[in-house]
Amino acid sequence: MTRLAALLLALVVFVAACSGDDGDDTTTTGAAGTGDGDTVTTLADATATGDTTATADDTVTTTTTDLGGGPVIPDFEIVSRVEGPDGDTLVVVLDPTSYERLSDIDIQNVASRVVEEFPPVSVAYFINDERLADVMLDPDAGDDETEQLLDVAYLAELEDGRLTFQGTFSDSGVVILGS
């Protein structure tokens, strides 16, 4: 018996040993979660054939389903850029229509992309409401309504490689970007 055949037979025996008698004739394995980029593999249960001495060649069927591409980065626009001696100050607006839910990882991905693709960046403010763009560069431009909007739409601030989450994401703390 070749090594490949022995490995396949060992796999069939393992799958048969691990499967319970629940009437289902497949075992599903895959990466944790069902996020983008995960792969789900389904193996036929060797005991479903009723042949306990069956070889791997005639009892295993492998089906692989790709559940999508890599991570999705929300659409964003740099609405303001002020040059500075140690890098520029940017105001970045994430487009709320480009995502269903937003996580701290999504914001981190946008920040990483901004730093990579639009250097030099010293400070960047990440918001999801363009009405805050002027206030981010001039805090005196705001009013009471702006303060309430900041609590919801001010997502994060990047300064010298430190991404500090704000508003509803403040529990996410600080992330250091870079290598």
Secondary structure, DSSP 8 states (H G I E B T S, - for coil): --HHHHHHHHHHHHHHHH--SSS--EEEEESSS--TT-EEEEEE-GGGGS-TT--GGGT--EEEEE---S-----EEEEEEE--TTSEEEEEEE-GGG-SS--HHHHHHHHHHHHHHS--EEEEEEES-GGGHHHHH-GGG--HHHHHHHHHHEEEEEETTEEEE-GGGGGG-EEE---
